[in-house]
């Protein structure tokens, strides 16, 4: 299990650094995390040893599929970047569905992402505009791209380094799920 923990933290640290330093989460960290996570879980538990909540390849595949289902909607609408999606897929491949790790990671990631977004909007003085934009994003069929035909210049879109929220949410899930089991 130590291998899974070290791999998780290595991917998270590399991704947070590149997200903060360059505004991107690179494929070399996320794709290698996905592949290595699947291989490590296969080495630890084979295809299905321990059932769907064990540390095995099947558990990792279920977790990756769950992340794809949950994160596809905001990604396709422009609300979350591809690097953030691949980082969540790496967390799913490494942590798997073992003791519902990925469910906890997704929930805590969303909570910390919301907190970070609210703090950034308050800091920039655009909280109300951000709340209106979030409501529009949630209940409209379009994407977050600027609407055409506006007379005034479009305001610069505020971004949040969501890789940081993924890392914090994953560490909290690790602390609550994996640490007591060790």
Helices and strands as residue ranges (DSSP letters): H 2-22, H 27-45, G 51-53, H 57-76, H 82-95, G 98-100, H 101-124, H 127-139, H 162-173, I 174-178, H 179-181
